[in-house]
Amino acid sequence: MNLTKKHILAFFKNQEKATSFAELERMFGGRHVKREMKNMLDDMAEDGELVRLKGNSYSLPGKIKSTRGRISVHRDGYGFVTPEEGGEDIFIPSKFLKSALHGDLVEASSTPSRMGGNKLDGRVLAVLERATSRIVGRYEETRRGAIIIPDDQRLNLVLSIPAKGRGQAEDGHQVVAELTSYPLGGRPAEGRIVEVLGWPDDPEVEIQSVIRRFDLPHVFGPDVLAEAEGITETVSDDDLKGRVDLRSMLTVTIDGETARDFDDAVSLRREGDNFRLWVSIADVSHYVKKDSSLDREAYLRGTSVYFPDRCIPMLPERLSNGICSLNPNVDRLTMTAEMLFDRSGTMLESSFYTSVIKSTARLTYTIVKQIIVDDDHELADKFRPVSPMLREMKELALILMAMRKKRGSIDFDLPEPEIIIGLTGQTEGIIRAERNLAHQLIEEFMLGANEAVARTITARNIPFLYRVHENPDPAKLHTFQEFIHGFGYEFKLVEEKVKPSELQRLLAQADGQPEERMINYSLLRCMKQARYATDNVGHFGLASDCYCHFTSPIRRYPDLVVHRILKAALANASRQLAIATERLGEVAEHTSKRERVAMEAERDVVEMKKLQYMQQHVGEQFDGYITGVTNFGFFVELEELFVEGLVHISTLTDDLYSHAEKQHSLIGRRTGTLFRIGDAARVTVAAVSPGTRRIEFVLATHSASTPATRSGAKVIGAEEYPRIPLRGKRLAGLQPRGEGCDQVKKSGKSSHTTSGKTGGRKRR
């Protein structure tokens, strides 16, 4: 009998459990078919017809317990599958990835890990849905043929390009390629070049590569631009009908120096011991109608994206910087949240209405800080009409900050890098982005407006688009407990949950300590990611039971949706309300995804600019501190540049070092010298590789010492330190920087000279 796949499939249909290769060999004719059958089984496993299991056994895919989920692949080859139905991530060693690529929807088996706890190990059984159809990378001509090396190292493949698919590409060009076949068995993936971007050292090509890699819509179509051009540049008399006229009121915008789209303005009046606050937001929904070309494009983009040298706006510039921007001394249509607060920060009342304003002044955070913090009399005199109001705003902001702190809101006041870009597009510097009381003032007012809108709509039992943030995962909380125990800190868990106030107390205890930044970052990474949802589960990070996004409709689509719902609710217009609330679940899921893509793209560009900057400083020394310890070395982050690199264990030539995992240290066998997280270190930049996104340091000086001289000191270290899984240590479910819960910062101001984070780029 000639063995065929049909014979093998027919056999497995009658089997209830996995069958070993040895059994199959006996069943189908012994050793003389061994090689033929082995090749056939391997082909069937690669095609997904069979599943290869541990112990060299096989089964039909549907007859074993498996999990569906998206796979996240690390550049070192291993991956994690996040189950669709929730639960612990499944660790997939590189040899069991099958042909899965980063982001694919896969079916995977799982077994308890040898590491213990709730951890799971597994293997990919089948690829159910491909996430990648195009690849951005460097085109190279080799002896064996043309290839493309992807920029995204998580793809872990080399794309072969046949002669007919090379187009006009030259060796070394940055290109975009379309996959024509995926890797299967030993056969590499193949593709064809669909776009030549140019030479990789061109700053414009670098940005265009990121735009293509993250599939960011960046060109407005003719229909969208035509619709935008049809919108008047001034407010007409017809536009004013039914609106509350606030043009005579002192109203200011407060933004970063380089911002050009102003979507929020504020005004304040003292009423005895109370404060009446007006937060007026650009009425974008007046101009962008549901299901119009502008609306469909805004929905597709979901959010504006901010790079160090540019912004990819959600709306065309004619709207975002024109009629929708609350520019000074011109009439602008707005949605106003009017709120009354008492001396304790309690909101006594709130109302909402369509309005028209005329901003009195365009202020910057720097100007406001100089007036309300530095007490600059000359500047206060220059802005005499609004200076008294700014001082009263400061008073209210401090009250609201104290109130929010009292209820347990978690404020990650983490330093952020600001990338300085020169006229040539090259990185000229990295500085610490400032966050002062002027930033916090606006943050508090925006938080108050967002909460007020959410509570008003919820009280009416109307379908709504919430901004939610769930409690941290219990497993991650236990991991974090172990981490901070090494620093001498602790917090309480009650029924596997923690109160925000407990974590706030922890951050306050760490304030000013050497380990403060590490604890902040680690706590942020164990948080779940804030998202949009139709079910109100509250906002853990803000300790708020009801929250939404209302204050940035120029650059966030969910805010535009909230405006439409609020307008329809205020007008008691049932038909408009039905239109505004249709498919809210889809909107929530889509905009949450677009936000994550934007964050990843922004982070990618910032990291790329950091690497370019460090190329100019090879051989120079910098002060830093240890951020992670592994068996192959430790990572150091430079103090002022927010740049991280590896000190490889092979460069520590003074001793032989062992990795003490439970002590989270490298320990010298002869000298007892310790390297622990949080230790100060002075390093020399040895090498920078933008292609592999790696920086190599060598140790210059370090505050490490023997255990004897550190008696009584806190043990600094963490097995689950979140930077490690990104570089080769198996740690499930921890998120890279920039993710996790929203932070208290005013959302995204465009910037053409900075990282786009000046004035608060964080997404609450």
C-alpha positions in Angstrom: 0.0 0.0 0.0 1.3 3.4 -0.9 1.0 5.6 2.1 -1.0 8.8 1.6 -2.2 11.7 3.7 -5.7 10.4 3.3 -4.7 7.1 5.1 -3.1 9.0 7.9 -6.1 11.4 8.4 -8.6 8.5 8.3 -6.6 6.8 11.0 -6.6 9.8 13.3 -10.3 10.4 12.9 -10.9 7.2 14.9 -8.3 8.1 17.6 -9.4 9.9 20.8 -5.9 10.6 22.0 -2.5 11.5 20.6 -0.5 8.8 18.8 3.3 8.5 19.0 5.5 8.3 15.9 6.6 4.8 17.0 3.0 3.6 17.0 2.3 5.1 13.6 5.4 3.5 12.3 4.2 0.1 13.4 0.7 0.7 12.1 1.8 1.7 8.6 4.4 -0.7 7.7 7.5 -0.5 9.9 10.9 0.9 9.1 10.7 0.8 5.3 8.2 3.7 5.4 9.8 5.6 8.3 11.4 8.4 6.4 8.5 8.8 4.0 6.0 8.9 6.9 8.1 11.3 8.9 8.3 13.8 6.0 4.6 13.4 5.4 3.7 14.0 9.1 5.9 17.0 9.3 4.3 18.5 6.1 0.8 17.8 7.6 1.8 19.5 10.9 3.2 22.5 9.1 -0.1 22.8 7.0 -2.2 22.5 10.2 -3.8 19.2 9.3 -2.1 17.5 12.3 -0.7 18.8 15.5 2.7 17.8 16.7 2.9 17.3 20.5 5.5 16.6 23.1 7.1 13.2 22.9 7.1 13.1 19.1 3.3 12.3 19.0 0.5 13.6 16.8 -3.2 14.4 16.8 -5.9 16.1 14.9 -6.1 19.8 15.9 -9.7 19.6 17.3 -9.0 16.6 19.5 -6.7 18.1 22.1 -7.2 20.9 24.6 -6.0 24.1 23.0 -6.1 27.9 23.4 -6.8 30.6 20.8 -4.9 33.9 21.1 -2.6 36.4 19.6 1.1 35.7 19.8 3.7 38.3 20.8 7.1 37.3 19.6 10.3 38.7 21.1 13.2 39.6 18.8 15.2 36.8 20.5 12.8 34.2 19.1 10.5 33.1 21.9 6.9 34.3 22.3 3.8 34.6 24.4 0.3 33.7 23.5 -2.4 35.9 25.1 -5.6 33.8 25.3 -8.7 35.4 23.8 -10.7 34.4 26.8 -8.3 35.8 29.3 -6.0 34.0 31.7 -2.3 33.5 32.0 -0.1 34.0 29.0 1.5 30.9 27.4 5.2 30.9 27.0 6.3 29.5 23.6 10.0 28.6 23.1 11.4 29.5 19.7 11.5 25.9 18.5 7.8 25.6 19.1 6.7 28.7 17.2 6.0 26.7 14.1 5.6 29.3 11.3 3.8 31.9 13.5 4.8 35.5 13.2 4.4 38.3 15.6 0.7 39.3 16.0 -0.7 36.2 14.3 -3.9 34.6 15.7 -2.8 31.1 16.7 -4.0 27.9 18.4 -1.6 26.7 21.1 -1.4 23.9 23.5 -0.3 24.5 27.1 1.0 22.6 30.1 2.1 23.8 33.6 5.5 25.4 33.5 8.5 23.9 35.2 8.9 27.3 36.7 5.9 26.7 38.9 3.1 29.0 39.9 0.4 29.8 37.4 2.9 30.0 34.5 2.2 28.0 31.4 4.5 26.6 28.6 3.2 25.6 25.3 3.6 25.3 21.5 1.9 26.7 18.5 -0.4 24.1 17.0 -1.7 26.1 14.0 -1.8 29.6 12.6 -5.4 30.7 12.3 -5.1 34.2 11.0 -2.1 36.1 9.7 -1.5 39.6 11.1 1.3 40.6 8.6 0.8 41.0 4.9 3.4 43.7 4.3 6.9 44.2 5.6 9.1 47.3 5.9 12.8 46.7 5.9 16.2 46.9 4.3 16.7 45.4 0.9 20.0 43.5 0.4 21.5 41.7 -2.5 23.5 38.6 -1.4 25.2 35.7 -3.1 22.2 33.5 -2.6 19.7 36.1 -3.9 17.9 39.2 -2.8 16.4 39.5 0.7 14.7 42.0 2.9 15.6 42.2 6.6 12.5 43.5 8.5 12.7 46.6 10.7 10.4 44.9 13.1 12.8 42.3 14.7 9.9 40.5 16.3 9.0 39.1 12.9 12.1 36.9 13.1 12.3 36.1 9.4 14.3 37.0 6.3 12.1 37.7 3.3 13.3 36.2 0.0 12.7 38.4 -3.1 12.6 36.7 -6.5 14.2 38.5 -9.4 10.8 39.5 -10.8 9.7 41.1 -7.5 12.7 43.5 -7.0 11.4 46.4 -9.0 13.7 49.5 -8.9 15.2 48.7 -5.5 18.9 49.1 -5.0 21.1 47.3 -2.5 20.7 49.0 0.9 17.4 50.7 0.1 14.6 50.9 2.6 11.5 49.3 1.0 8.0 48.0 1.5 7.3 44.4 0.5 4.2 42.4 0.1 4.3 38.8 1.3 3.4 36.4 -1.4 4.0 33.2 0.7 4.6 32.6 4.4 7.4 30.5 5.9 6.5 26.8 5.8 8.8 24.1 7.1 12.3 24.9 5.9 11.0 27.1 3.1 11.5 30.9 3.7 8.9 33.5 3.2 8.8 35.2 -0.2 7.5 38.6 -1.3 7.7 41.4 -3.8 8.7 45.0 -3.4 5.7 47.4 -3.7 7.4 50.7 -2.7 11.0 52.0 -2.5 11.2 54.5 0.3 14.9 55.6 -0.2 18.1 55.4 1.8 17.7 54.5 5.5 19.9 57.3 6.8 17.5 60.0 5.4 15.4 61.3 8.4 12.3 61.5 6.2 12.7 57.9 5.1 13.0 56.9 8.8 9.7 58.4 9.6 8.0 57.1 6.4 9.2 53.6 7.3 7.5 53.9 10.7 4.3 55.2 9.1 4.3 52.2 6.7 5.2 49.6 9.3 2.4 50.7 11.7 0.0 51.2 8.8 -0.8 54.8 9.8 -3.2 56.6 7.5 -1.3 59.8 6.8 -2.7 61.3 3.5 -6.2 62.7 3.4 -8.1 61.7 0.3 -9.6 64.2 -2.2 -13.1 63.7 -0.8 -12.0 64.4 2.7 -10.0 67.5 1.7 -12.9 68.8 -0.5 -15.3 68.4 2.5 -12.9 70.3 4.7 -12.5 73.1 2.2 -16.2 73.5 2.1 -16.3 74.4 5.8 -16.3 78.1 6.5 -13.3 79.6 8.2 -15.4 82.0 10.4 -18.4 81.6 12.7 -21.7 82.8 11.1 -24.8 84.3 12.7 -26.7 81.1 11.9 -24.0 79.1 13.9 -24.8 81.1 17.0 -28.5 80.2 17.2 -29.3 78.4 20.5 -25.8 78.9 22.0 -24.9 80.5 25.2 -22.7 83.6 24.5 -19.5 83.5 26.6 -17.5 85.9 24.5 -17.5 88.6 27.1 -16.0 86.3 29.7 -12.2 86.2 30.4 -11.2 82.8 28.8 -7.7 81.5 28.1 -6.1 78.5 26.5 -3.0 77.0 28.2 -0.8 74.8 26.0 2.8 74.0 25.1 4.9 76.5 23.3 4.7 74.8 19.9 1.1 73.6 20.0 -1.1 74.8 17.2 -4.4 73.0 17.8 -6.2 74.4 20.9 -9.2 72.4 21.8 -9.8 73.5 25.4 -10.2 76.8 27.0 -10.9 77.6 30.7 -12.4 80.4 32.8 -12.9 80.8 36.5 -14.9 83.0 38.9 -14.9 83.1 42.7 -18.4 82.9 44.3 -17.8 83.4 48.0 -16.0 80.2 49.2 -16.8 78.4 46.0 -15.3 78.3 42.5 -17.3 78.3 39.3 -15.2 76.8 36.5 -16.0 76.8 32.8 -14.2 74.3 30.6 -15.1 75.0 26.9 -14.1 72.4 24.4 -14.0 72.9 20.6 -17.4 71.9 19.1 -15.9 69.6 16.5 -19.2 67.7 16.1 -20.8 70.9 14.6 -18.4 70.6 11.6 -17.8 66.8 11.4 -21.1 65.1 10.8 -21.7 61.5 11.5 -20.9 59.2 8.5 -19.4 62.1 6.5 -16.1 61.7 4.6 -14.4 63.6 7.5 -16.0 61.4 10.1 -15.1 58.2 8.3 -11.5 59.3 8.0 -11.4 60.4 11.7 -12.8 57.1 12.7 -10.2 55.2 10.6 -7.3 57.1 12.2 -8.9 57.0 15.7 -6.3 59.5 17.1 -3.7 62.0 16.1 -0.1 60.6 16.2 2.8 62.6 17.6 6.4 62.2 16.5 9.3 64.3 17.6 9.2 66.4 14.4 5.6 66.3 13.3 2.0 65.3 14.0 -0.2 63.1 11.9 -3.5 64.7 12.6 -6.9 63.0 12.9 -8.5 65.9 11.1 -7.2 68.0 8.2 -5.3 71.1 9.2 -8.1 73.4 8.0 -10.1 72.1 10.9 -7.6 71.1 13.5 -5.5 74.4 13.3 -8.3 76.5 11.9 -12.0 76.7 12.6 -12.0 74.1 15.4 -8.9 75.5 17.1 -9.7 77.9 19.9 -7.4 80.6 18.7 -7.3 83.9 20.5 -9.5 86.9 19.7 -11.8 85.1 17.3 -15.2 83.6 17.7 -15.2 79.8 18.2 -18.0 77.3 18.7 -17.7 75.2 21.8 -19.3 72.7 24.2 -19.0 74.0 27.7 -19.0 72.2 31.0 -19.8 74.6 33.8 -19.0 73.3 37.3 -19.3 74.6 40.8 -16.7 73.4 43.4 -16.6 74.0 47.1 -13.5 74.6 49.3 -13.0 70.8 49.7 -13.0 70.1 45.9 -16.5 68.6 45.9 -18.5 69.3 42.7 -21.7 70.9 43.9 -23.4 71.2 40.5 -22.6 70.9 36.8 -24.3 71.9 33.5 -23.5 71.5 29.9 -24.5 73.5 26.8 -23.4 74.6 23.4 -21.7 78.0 23.5 -19.6 80.5 21.6 -16.3 81.9 23.1 -13.6 84.4 22.2 -10.3 83.4 23.9 -8.8 86.4 25.6 -5.2 85.0 25.5 -3.2 82.1 24.2 -1.0 81.2 27.2 1.8 78.7 27.5 2.7 76.5 30.5 5.9 78.5 30.9 4.0 81.8 31.1 1.5 80.5 33.6 4.2 78.9 35.7 6.1 82.2 35.9 2.9 84.0 37.0 1.5 81.5 39.5 4.7 79.8 40.8 7.6 82.1 40.2 5.5 85.2 41.0 7.0 87.1 38.0 5.5 90.6 38.5 6.6 91.9 35.2 4.9 89.1 33.3 1.9 89.3 35.6 1.6 93.0 34.7 1.9 92.1 31.0 -1.0 89.7 31.3 -2.9 91.9 33.9 -6.4 91.1 32.7 -6.0 87.4 33.3 -3.4 87.2 36.1 -5.8 87.4 39.0 -7.9 84.6 37.5 -4.8 82.4 37.0 -4.0 82.7 40.7 -7.5 81.7 41.6 -7.2 78.8 39.2 -4.0 77.7 41.0 -6.0 77.7 44.3 -8.7 75.5 42.8 -6.2 73.2 41.2 -4.4 72.6 44.5 -7.8 71.8 46.1 -8.7 69.4 43.4 -5.3 67.7 43.5 -5.7 67.2 47.3 -9.2 65.8 46.9 -8.1 63.4 44.2 -5.2 62.3 46.3 -7.5 61.7 49.3 -9.7 59.4 47.3 -6.7 57.3 46.2 -6.0 58.5 42.6 -2.5 57.2 41.5 -0.3 59.9 39.9 2.7 58.4 38.2 4.8 61.6 38.1 7.5 59.9 35.9 10.1 61.9 34.0 9.8 61.8 30.2 12.3 62.5 27.5 11.9 65.4 25.1 13.7 64.9 21.8 15.2 68.0 20.3 15.2 67.8 16.4 17.4 70.1 14.3 16.6 71.6 11.0 18.2 68.6 9.2 15.9 66.2 11.0 18.7 64.8 13.1 18.5 64.4 16.9 20.4 67.3 18.6 19.5 66.5 22.2 17.5 64.7 24.8 16.2 66.6 27.7 13.8 66.0 30.6 10.3 67.2 29.6 9.0 69.7 32.2 5.8 69.1 34.2 4.9 71.9 36.6 1.9 73.3 38.4 0.7 74.9 35.1 0.4 71.5 33.5 -1.3 70.0 36.6 -3.8 72.9 36.7 -5.1 72.1 33.2 -5.0 68.3 34.0 -7.2 68.8 37.0 -9.7 70.9 35.1 -9.9 68.4 32.3 -10.3 65.5 34.7 -13.2 67.3 36.4 -15.0 68.0 33.1 -14.5 64.4 31.9 -16.0 63.0 35.1 -18.9 65.5 35.2 -19.9 64.5 31.6 -19.7 60.8 32.3 -21.7 61.0 35.5 -24.4 63.1 33.8 -24.9 60.7 30.9 -24.8 57.7 33.2 -27.4 59.1 35.5 -29.7 59.3 32.5 -29.2 55.6 31.7 -28.0 56.4 28.1 -25.6 54.1 26.2 -22.2 55.7 26.5 -18.5 55.4 25.6 -16.5 55.2 28.8 -12.8 55.4 29.5 -12.2 52.4 31.8 -9.2 51.0 33.6 -9.7 47.7 35.4 -8.0 46.5 38.6 -4.5 45.0 38.1 -4.3 41.3 37.5 -3.8 39.4 40.8 -0.8 37.4 39.5 1.0 40.6 38.5 0.2 42.2 41.9 1.8 39.2 43.7 4.8 39.6 41.4 5.0 43.3 42.2 4.8 42.4 45.9 7.8 40.2 45.6 9.6 43.0 43.8 9.0 45.7 46.4 9.7 43.4 49.3 13.3 43.5 48.2 13.2 47.3 48.8 11.5 47.0 52.1 8.0 48.0 51.0 4.7 46.3 51.1 1.0 46.8 50.4 -2.2 45.0 51.3 -4.2 42.7 49.1 -7.9 42.0 50.0 -9.5 39.1 48.1 -6.8 39.4 45.4 -7.5 43.1 44.9 -5.8 46.2 46.0 -7.2 49.7 46.6 -5.7 52.5 44.6 -5.0 54.3 47.9 -2.7 51.5 48.9 -0.6 51.9 45.8 -0.7 55.7 46.2 0.6 55.3 49.7 3.4 53.0 48.4 4.5 55.6 45.8 4.5 58.3 48.5 6.8 56.1 50.7 9.2 55.7 47.8 9.2 59.4 46.9 12.8 60.7 46.9 14.3 57.3 47.5 17.0 55.8 45.0 14.5 53.1 44.0 11.6 55.6 43.4 11.7 55.5 39.6 12.1 51.7 39.5 9.0 51.3 41.7 7.0 53.7 39.7 7.9 52.0 36.4 7.3 48.6 37.8 3.9 49.5 39.2 2.9 51.1 35.9 3.8 47.9 34.0 1.7 45.7 36.3 -1.3 47.8 35.6 -3.8 46.9 32.9 -4.1 49.1 29.9 -6.8 51.8 30.0 -9.3 51.4 27.1 -12.7 52.5 25.8 -15.7 50.4 26.6 -19.5 50.5 26.7 -19.6 48.9 30.2 -18.7 51.2 33.1 -16.2 49.3 35.2 -14.7 52.5 36.6 -11.1 53.9 36.3 -8.8 52.2 38.8 -5.8 54.6 38.3 -8.0 57.7 38.9 -10.0 56.0 41.7 -13.0 57.2 39.7 -16.3 55.2 39.4 -17.3 57.0 36.2 -15.0 58.5 33.6 -14.9 59.4 29.9 -12.9 61.3 27.4 -14.6 64.6 26.4 -11.9 67.3 26.3 -9.9 66.5 23.1 -12.3 66.0 20.1 -9.7 67.5 17.6 -7.4 64.6 18.2 -9.4 61.7 19.7 -12.3 60.1 18.0 -14.0 58.9 21.3 -14.2 62.5 22.5 -16.1 63.3 19.3 -18.5 60.5 19.9 -19.1 61.7 23.5 -19.8 65.2 22.2 -22.5 63.8 19.9 -24.1 61.7 22.7 -24.0 64.7 25.1 -25.6 67.0 22.5 -28.4 64.6 21.7 -29.1 64.0 25.4 -29.3 67.7 26.2 -31.7 68.2 23.3 -33.8 65.1 24.2 -33.4 64.2 20.6 -34.1 60.4 20.5 -33.4 60.0 16.8 -30.0 61.8 17.1 -29.2 59.9 20.2 -29.9 56.6 18.5 -27.6 57.6 15.7 -24.9 58.8 18.1 -24.9 55.6 20.1 -25.0 53.0 17.3 -22.3 50.4 17.2 -20.6 51.8 20.3 -19.0 48.5 21.0 -17.2 48.5 17.7 -16.2 52.1 18.2 -14.7 51.2 21.6 -12.7 48.3 20.3 -11.5 50.0 17.2 -10.4 53.3 18.9 -8.7 51.3 21.7 -6.7 49.5 19.0 -5.8 52.7 17.1 -4.6 54.2 20.4 -2.3 51.3 21.0 -0.9 51.4 17.5 -0.3 55.2 17.9 1.5 54.6 21.2 3.7 51.9 19.7 4.6 54.0 16.7 5.4 57.1 18.8 7.6 55.0 21.1 9.4 53.4 18.2 10.3 56.8 16.7 11.5 58.1 20.1 13.7 55.0 20.6 15.1 55.3 17.1 16.0 59.0 17.8 17.6 58.0 21.1 19.8 55.5 19.3 20.8 58.1 16.6 21.7 60.5 19.3 23.9 58.0 21.2 25.8 57.1 18.0 27.3 60.6 18.4 28.5 59.7 21.9 30.3 56.4 21.5 33.3 56.4 23.8 31.8 58.9 26.2 30.9 58.3 29.8 27.6 58.9 31.5 26.0 58.4 34.9 23.1 56.0 35.3 21.6 53.3 37.5 21.0 49.6 37.1 17.5 48.8 35.9 17.6 45.1 35.4 19.8 42.1 36.2 20.0 38.9 34.2 22.3 35.9 33.8 24.0 37.6 30.9 24.6 41.0 32.4 22.7 44.0 33.6 20.9 47.0 32.0 21.8 50.6 32.9 19.6 53.6 32.2 21.4 56.9 31.8 20.1 59.4 34.4 19.2 62.4 32.2 18.9 60.9 28.7 16.4 58.0 29.5 18.6 55.7 27.3 19.1 52.1 28.3 21.9 49.8 27.3 23.4 46.4 28.3 26.6 45.8 30.3 27.4 42.3 29.2 28.7 39.9 31.8 31.7 39.1 29.6 32.9 42.7 30.1 33.1 42.3 33.9 36.7 41.1 33.9 37.6 41.7 37.6 35.8 38.5 38.8 33.6 35.6 37.7 30.0 36.6 38.4 27.0 34.3 39.1 23.4 35.3 38.7 21.6 35.0 42.1 18.0 35.0 40.8 16.3 35.1 44.2 18.6 37.9 45.3 18.1 39.5 41.9 21.9 40.2 41.7 25.1 39.4 40.0 27.6 38.3 42.7 31.4 38.1 42.3 32.5 34.6 43.3 35.9 35.8 44.7 35.2 39.4 45.8 31.5 39.1 46.7 30.8 42.3 44.7 27.1 42.9 44.0 25.3 44.4 41.1 21.7 45.1 42.0 18.8 47.1 40.6 18.9 50.7 41.7 22.7 50.8 42.1 24.4 53.9 40.6 26.7 53.1 37.7 29.0 55.1 35.5 29.3 53.6 32.0 31.1 54.1 28.8 29.1 53.8 25.5 30.9 51.0 23.7 28.7 50.5 20.7 25.3 51.6 19.2 23.4 49.5 16.6 20.3 51.3 15.3 19.6 48.2 13.1 19.2 45.9 16.0 18.0 48.6 18.4 20.8 47.8 20.9 23.2 49.9 22.9 26.3 48.3 24.6 27.9 49.8 27.7 31.0 48.9 29.6 31.3 49.7 33.2 33.4 52.6 34.2 32.6 52.9 37.9 29.8 51.5 40.1 28.6 51.8 43.6 28.4 48.0 44.1 30.1 46.7 47.2 30.5 43.5 49.2 27.6 42.2 51.2 29.5 43.1 54.4 29.6 46.8 53.6 25.9 46.7 52.7 24.6 45.1 55.9 21.3 46.5 56.9 20.7 48.0 53.5 17.6 47.2 51.4 18.1 44.3 49.0 17.4 46.0 45.6 16.3 43.7 42.8 13.4 41.9 41.1 13.1 38.7 39.3 10.1 40.1 37.5 11.6 43.5 36.6 9.6 44.5 33.5 12.5 45.5 31.3 13.9 42.0 31.3 11.3 40.2 29.3 11.9 42.6 26.4 15.5 41.3 26.2 15.5 37.6 26.8 14.1 36.7 30.2 10.9 34.9 30.3 8.3 37.1 32.1 4.7 36.9 31.0 2.3 39.7 30.6 4.4 42.7 31.5 4.1 45.7 29.3 6.7 47.9 27.7 7.0 51.6 28.7 4.2 53.8 27.7 1.5 51.2 28.3 -0.4 50.4 31.4 -2.8 52.8 33.0 -3.4 56.3 31.9 -1.4 58.9 33.6 -2.5 62.3 34.8 -1.5 64.5 32.0 -3.3 66.6 29.5 -3.7 64.6 26.3 -1.4 65.1 23.3 -0.2 68.5 22.1 1.4 68.6 18.7 5.0 69.7 18.7 7.4 70.3 15.9 10.6 70.5 18.0 9.9 68.0 20.7 8.7 64.6 21.4 5.1 65.8 21.4 4.9 65.1 25.1 5.5 68.7 26.3 2.4 69.7 28.2 1.5 66.2 28.8 1.3 63.6 26.1 -0.2 61.0 28.4 -3.6 59.5 27.8 -5.8 59.6 30.9 
